[in-house]
Amino acid sequence: MFDPYLIRYICEFLVQCNNCNLYKIYYRFNNCFICNKFFCKNCSSQLYYNYNHCETSDRYCLECDKIN
């Protein structure tokens, strides 16, 4: 019934959250800068800024924040 190319195109915009396993629209700012884990909008509160002088938009998950 649906065109398989259309479904594949729509699915390219969706990414599974590493925390809650729901599929959400991909946002670059909801990724950990080091390990590249994706967090949805609800789980993005678990991403932290490192507050480095050179960094303004890079966010880190808890594991990577401890490393830095």
C-alpha positions in Angstrom: 0.0 0.0 0.0 2.8 2.5 0.9 5.7 3.1 -1.3 8.8 1.4 0.2 11.0 4.3 -0.9 8.8 6.8 0.9 8.9 4.7 4.1 12.7 4.5 3.9 12.9 8.2 3.4 10.8 8.9 6.5 12.8 6.5 8.6 16.0 8.3 7.8 14.8 11.1 10.0 14.1 8.9 12.9 16.7 7.7 15.4 16.3 5.5 18.4 17.1 7.1 21.8 19.8 5.3 23.7 18.1 5.9 27.0 14.4 5.2 26.5 14.5 3.3 23.1 11.8 5.4 21.5 12.2 6.6 17.9 12.4 10.4 17.7 13.4 13.0 15.1 17.2 13.4 14.9 18.6 16.5 16.4 22.4 17.1 16.2 22.4 18.9 19.6 21.0 15.8 21.4 24.1 13.7 20.8 27.0 13.2 23.1 30.0 14.8 21.5 32.4 12.0 22.3 30.5 8.7 22.1 27.8 10.0 19.7 24.9 8.5 21.7 21.5 10.0 20.8 19.1 11.2 23.4 15.5 12.3 22.7 14.1 15.6 23.8 12.8 14.1 27.0 16.1 12.4 27.9 18.4 15.2 26.8 18.4 16.5 30.3 21.0 13.8 30.9 23.4 15.5 28.6 25.8 18.0 30.2 27.8 21.0 29.1 31.5 20.8 29.9 31.7 24.6 30.2 35.0 24.8 28.4 36.0 28.2 26.9 36.1 26.9 23.4 32.9 24.9 23.6 29.4 26.4 23.6 27.2 23.8 22.0 28.9 20.5 22.7 27.1 18.3 25.2 28.3 15.1 27.0 26.6 12.1 28.5 27.3 11.3 32.1 30.0 8.7 31.3 31.9 11.0 28.9 31.5 14.0 31.2 33.3 12.0 34.0 36.2 11.3 31.6 36.6 15.0 30.8 
